[in-house]
Amino acid sequence: VHIYGANLPAGLQPRDLNLGAGVTVTAVTSSTAQEIVATVNVAGNAVPGLRDVSVRGTTLVKALPVYDRVDFLKVTPDTSVARLGGLKYAKGYSQFVATGYANGPDGKPNTADDVPIGPIEADWKIDEFPTVTYDDDKRFVGTMSANALFTPANEGPNPERRFSRNNYGEVWVVATAKNEKDRLGQPLTGRSYLVVTVPTYRRWDQPEVSQ
């Protein structure tokens, strides 16, 4: 376990660290003013949850997740807006994160005792959000990078689209965990809703002139 901080004390021993119920510090392998590296054992019957991390009485609340597996993913933000641009107007990008969660003591997802584990390595794509028949938004709205940055397309109109519409649309942003499976051995996935809309138009106005 790596603990990062500022002005951390020197010469730490295992007894100087407290990582909560069910977690035993067996050794401090290195200790500097910025980082502590400790070896820990987690009891097999430890209750899943977030533990406080304490270094000689200084405590960071709910800093260490204790869990046995990643049960589900959440993609954040849950809903977001990106704006077309690049020709005349600035693009409005959107950044996403896939966070892994354990179900917690009740064994159920999306309840109050879920344990947030942290960011999970994932593959990213956009999928169609079906609203208008044959609009095929995912072809036109933009692209997802490997690090989950959505880059919207240029503003239109676009002659390749039906009725030469602009490149706006609605899509799902989908993350698939690279190294985690669900209890049935299937890939863990999560998604969020993205609206890609028109550019941010600006009007510069001087009140004394417009009156």
N, C-alpha and C positions, 0 to 999 in steps of 0.2 A: 504494500500500500504506500502510495506517495502522498505526502501531505505538504502543500505549498503554503507559504506565508511570508511575513516580513518580520525581521528581528526575532526569529525563533531561537529558543535557548539552546546552548551548547551542552555537550556531554550528557545527552538524554539516555535514560535506561528504560526498559520495557514498562516499569512501574510508573513512569512519568506520562504514559499515554493511556487514555481510556477511550475505547471505541464502542462501548455500549454492551448490552446484554448479549451473551452468546459469542462474543468476539474476544479472543485472547491474544495479546501482543506477546510473541515469543522472543523477538529480537529486534534491535534497532541497528540496521546494517550501515546506515550513514546518517549524519545529521549536520546541516549547515544552517546559516541564518535564513535561507530561503526555502530549504526543502528537507523533509525527513523521509527516509525510506525505512519502512518497518515490515517485518514478517509477521503474519497473523494466522491464527487458526480460527475457523468458524465452526461452531458446534453443529452437528448434524440435525439437532432438534431446535436450532435457533429459529425464532419466529420471524418471518419476512417483515421488513419495514425499514424505515430510515433511522439511523443511529446518530447521536451527537458525537462529535470528535473533540476530545479534550486533551490539551498539551499543558501539563503543569497548571491546571486550573483554568486556562483560557479555552473557551468552548465555542465551537461552531455548531449551531443547532441543525439537526436533520441533514447532515452532510454526507453520510456514508450509507448507501443502499445495501441491505442484506437480502439476498434472494437466491433461489435455486435455479431459475431459468427465466428467459425472456418469453413472456406469454403473448404480448401483442405490441403493435406499433401505433404511435400517433404521429401524424404529420402536422406540423405547425408552420404558419398560422392555419387555423381551421378553415377560414375563408380569407381571401385576399383579392386585391385588384392590381392588375398591371395595365400600363397604358402604351398604346402604339406610338411609334415615333421613329426618328432616325433620318428623315428627309428634311422636314421643316421644323419639327418639334422634338423635344427631348424624350427619349424612351423612359418609361416607368417600369423598372425591373421589380422582380419579386424573388426573395430568398426563402428557402424552405429548410426544415430540419426534421429528421426522423428520430423520434425518441422511443426507446424501449421501455416497457413496463412489465412488472410482475403482477400477478393477480392479487397478491396479498393474502392474509390469513383466511379470508372467506372463499378463496378459490375462484372468484368471479371477476370478469373484466369490467371496467368502467363503473367501479364503485368507490366509496370514500377511502377504502384502505389500500388501493392500488399503490404500488411502489415504483416511482420514477427512477429508472436506472441511469439514463443518460443517452447521449447521441449514439446511434447505431449506424454502422457502415451499410449503405444501401445503393441499389441501382434505381435510377429515376427515369420516369417517362410521363407523358401526358396521354390521357384517354378521353374519348368523346363523352361529353355530358349531353345526353339526348334531350334536346328541347325542340329543335326545328328539324323536320324530316329532310335528310340528304344535305344538311348544311356542312357536315364534315369539318367542324371547327378545328380539330386537332391538326389538320394539314396546313392551316393558314395563320393561326394565332401567334406562333412562335416556337421556341425550342427550349428544352431543359438540358443543362450541362451535367457533367458527372458529379459536380459538387453542389447540385440542387439549386443552381441559379437559373431562374426562368428569364429568358431574353425575348421580349415581345417582337413581333414582326414590324416592318415599316408601315406607316400609315398608308391608306389606299386613296381612291378606290382600286380594287384589284380585278382586272379583267378576267382572271382565271376563276373567279367565284361566280356563283349564280347571281344574276342581276348586277354584276360588277360591284358587289358590296365591299365595304371596308374589311379589314382583317380582324375585326372584333369577334368575340365568341365566348363560350363557356366550356371549360374542360375540367376533368379531374387531374390532379397531380398525384401520381402513384409512386410510392416507395416500396421496394422489395428488398428485405434484409439479405445481405450477402452471406452471412455466416450463421443465421438463426433459423430454426424450423419450429413449427407449432407441435402440439402433442401428437399429431397424426403424421408428422414428418413432412408436412407441406410448407412451402415458403411463407414466411411472415410478411404480410403486406399492410400498408396503411395508405390513406388518401385524404386529400383536402380539396376544397372547391375553389377554383380560380376563375375570375371574370377578367377578360382582356377587353378593354374598352378604348374609346377614342382618346387622342392626346389631350394633355392639359392645355387648353387654349387660354391665352393671356390677353387682357386688354389693358393697356397703359392709358391712364386718363388723368388729366389735370382738372380738378374741380373748378378752378377759375375760368377754364376755357369751355367746359361742357355746360355751364349754367346759361 
